[in-house]
């Protein structure tokens, strides 16, 4: 219901790109440019500075963005509240999750939630923890499930459950005959790591520092953003890695990998993040209640 020009301006301002905004809005770039130009003519001022193929908000544009966010937020809240007068829990639910949770834990849970509330359209965004936090903070997502405590000052964090991280190696590797692995032993091995910005990487690096091993002491031979790629590299004998125990259930059953607990053991808490100032619809509250009743780890048992 909000002015289309305002919606387009808001998207361009958040993306700082006419091209990206056009993709998100399913519009042509000239149409996006036209809508912004119309808004600028309405206010008789420039909202963006354009220089060397890049754009930035003018001071007036910054002010307009703050009002646009409030107006669009109130519009969404009004539509939700009016819809709730029917008593139905329905509409889009925008969830973000880091890769372990999204790939190994959420699918079954979302299926169960959809069974309870068939009118809900759950939309899942998968990215690393840092990206999910930022999207929740700017209200692009309703809620996020990440693999480390949030560092974002504008988000509220709630702990979901504990997840153990284990060392994995190929069955032919010398570690395969051990019962546990100490951090000092890892320094001697080729190590396959997650990428910077990953919640798993942050938890592992903090663990090493706590036990007196600096992450720089590791012999990192690869950095990968995909757990499947990491497991494939370890299966091929290219090194060892540390991953969530929930991600290797199938490989352990098939005998493709061996998993060993660390000594001392390494647990991390999976976290739920949301913006406390965001309007909490009945749909969002229903999903929060569902998560509380159905711990993430329970879906793997």
N, C-alpha and C positions, 0 to 999 in steps of 0.2 A: 504493500500500500504506500510505502514511502516514495517520494519523488525519484523517478528513475535516474535523473541527473545526479542526485545525491548518492544513490547506490553505486553508480559508475565511478563518480569521483572518489568515493570511499575505497573502492577496490584498487583504483590506480594509485591512490595515496599509500595504501598498505603495501602494494607491490613495488611502487616506484618504477613502474614499467607499463606503458600502454599495451605492449605486446602480450605480457603475462596477464594483464587485466582482461584483455579481449579473449584469451583462451579460457580463463576462469568463468567469464560471463557468457561464453558461447556467442560472441559478437565479432564483427569485423573490426580491425583496428581503426579504420576511418570512422566507423559508427561510434566507437569509444571516444575518439578525439572530438567528434562533433558534440557529444553530450557534455564533455568537460568544457568545451568552448562556450556552449550555451550557458552553463553555470557561471563561467567567468564573466560573460556578458551581462548576466542577471545581476551580479554583484559589482559589475564595472571595475574589476580588478583582476590581476593575475593570481592564480592559485599555485602554479608551478613555474619554476625556473627551468628552462631548457637550454642545455649547453653540452656540446660535444657528444651528442647521442644519449646523454643521461638527463634525468629530471630530478628535481628536489622541490620540496614544499617551500613556498614563500612564507613569511610570518603570518600573512592572512590565510594562507592555505593550512598552516598548523592550527589556527583558530577554528577554521571551518571543519577540519578533521575532527577536532574534539567535540564539536556540536553534532557532526554527522554520526559519530559513534553513539552518542546518547540518543539521538533521534531514531536511528536504526534499531538500537537495542530496545527502546520503548515500543517501537512498532512490532518487533518480534515478540516482546512480552505480551502486548495486547492481543495479538493473534493467538498466542498460546493460551492465555487466560480465557478468551472467548471460546476457544475450542474445548477447553476443559469444562465449560458449563454443560456440555453434553454428557459428561461423566466418562467419556472414552479416553484411554491413554493411547495416543497415536501421534504420528508425525515423525520427522527425522531425528535421529540421535547420532550426533557427530562424536565418534570415539577415536582417540589416538592411542597407539600402543607401540612400544618398542618391540623389536623383532622377535625375541624369545616368547614374549607374552602373546603377540599377535599370531605367530605361526604354530605354537604348541599348546596354548592354554585357552585362548579366547574363542576359537571357532565353535567348539562344542557348547560353551557357555552362551554364545550369541544365539545358537540354535535353540537352546532351552528357553532363553528370554523371548525369542520370537514366537515360540510355542505358547507362551503365556499371554503375549500381547501381539497378536497377528497384524494389527494396524500400524505397528512401529516399523520404520525403515532405518535400520542401523547402517551407518556408513563408517567404515574403518579406514583410518589413515595409518600407514606403517612407516616409521622412521626411527632414528636413534633418539635416546632419551632427551637430549638437549633440544632437538627440533620439536618434539612433542610438547615440551614445556613451553616453548615460545609460542606455539600455535594455541595452546590453552590460554596463555596469558593475554594474547590479542583477540581472544574469543572466536578464533577460527574453528576451534574444537570445543565441545561441551565439557569433555572430561578426558584425562590422560592416564594411562597405566604404564609406568616406567620401571626400570630396573635398578634405580638408585634413588636416594632421597633427593628431593628437589632443592635446587639452590636459588630458585627464582623468588625474589622478595614479595611478589604480588600473588603468589599461589599458596594454597593450603595443601599440606601433605598428610595423607593418612596411610598407615602401613596395612598392607593386605595379608601377606604371608611371608614365610621364610623360604629361601630357595638355596640349595647347596650347590656350590661350584666344585667341580672335580677335574682332575688331570686325566686327559685321554691320550692314548697311544695306540699304535698298531699292535696286533697280537704277537708279532715277531719282535717287537721292541724289547730292550733289556728291562724296562720298567714293568713289563707285563707280569713278571713273576713276583713283584713286590706286593705288599699289603697296603702300604701307605707311602706317600712321597713327601719329603721335606723340601722346603723352599730352596735350601742350599743345593740340593741335587738338580733342581731345574736350571741353575746357572750354567751347568755343564752341557745342556742339550739345545739343539736347534729348536726355536720356539716360534709358534704361529700365533699371532696376536690379533685382537680386534682393533678397529680404527679409533683414532682420537675422537672424542665426543660420544663414544659408546658408553652406556651406563655400566656394562660389564667390564670394560677396560678400566674405568675409574675405580670400581670396587676392587679389581685385582691389583691395580697399582697401589692403592691404599693398604691392601693386605700385605704386600711385599714390604712396604715401608715400615709397617708395624712390627714385622718379624725381622727387621734389620737387613733387608735386601733392597737395594735401590733398583727401580725398573730398568735403569740404564745398564745394569749388570747382566741383564738377560741377553741371550744370543738370538735376537729377533731376526728371523730369516724372511718373514712375510707379515704384512698387515692386511687384513681382509675385513670387509664390511658385511660378509655373509657367513652365517654359521654353517650352512651347507658346504660352502667352499672350504671353510676351516676343517670340517670333518673329512672332506675329500682329501685335503692335503695331508692330514694325519694318517688316514687310511693308506695313502700312497707312500708312507714312510718318510715324509719330508720334515717331520718334526713332531713335537708334542704340543698340546694346547690345554687351556683351562676353559671349560664351558659349563653351562648349567646342566645338572644331571637330568633335567626334564627333556633336554634336547637330544639325548642319545639313547633313549629307551629302545627304539627299534634296532639300532646298530649293535647294542649289547646283546639283544636276543638273537640276532643273526650271527654274532661272533665276529663282526667286522671291526669292532673297536674294543678296547679294554678301558674301564674307568676306575680310577684310584682316588680315594679321599686324600686330601692334604693333611699334614700334621704340623701345626694345629689346623683343625678343620676350618673351612671357609664357607660361611653363610652370608647371604645378603637378603635384605628385605625388599620385596616388591612393593612399590608405592602407587597410591592413587593420588592424582593432583587435579585440582579444580580452582577456578577463580572465585573467591568468596563473595565478591560483589556482584557476580553474575546471577541473574534471576534463575531460581531453581524451580523448574516446571515439575508437574506431577510425573511426567515421563522421566526426567532426570532423577527425581527422587526414587521412582520405582526401580530404576537401574542401580542406584546406589544401595537400595535395600536388598536387591537381588544379589549384588556382589557380597554384601555382608552375610547373606544366608548361604552363599555358594562360594567358599574360598577357592581361589584360583588353582591351588595345588590339588584340590579334591577332584578336579576333572581328569587328572592323570592317573588316579588310583584305580 
